[in-house]
Amino acid sequence: MGLIKANDYLSWLQNFEKFHVIPLYLKQKNKYEIYVAELKDYLCDFFARVQPLINFKQEVYDSVAEMFESEWE
């Protein structure tokens, strides 16, 4: 297991949501797809742990999915 330097982690925190700056050729790789899926799973689990009184699946995830689908059309 590699060590994470503070600067590396802080840089990641400041930039991890900037998906628009990642070149398309990198987004088409399997590693990127796995990274995004694992990031989504982690963030969903994190939200569920820090907001235990909110039904995350019903109140948050489904409403965001609906909003995305309507805007995607």
Secondary structure, DSSP 8 states (H G I E B T S, - for coil): -----HHHHHHHHHHTT-GGGS-HHHHTSHHHHHHHHHHHHHHHHHHHHH-TTS-IIIIIIHHHHHHHHHHH-
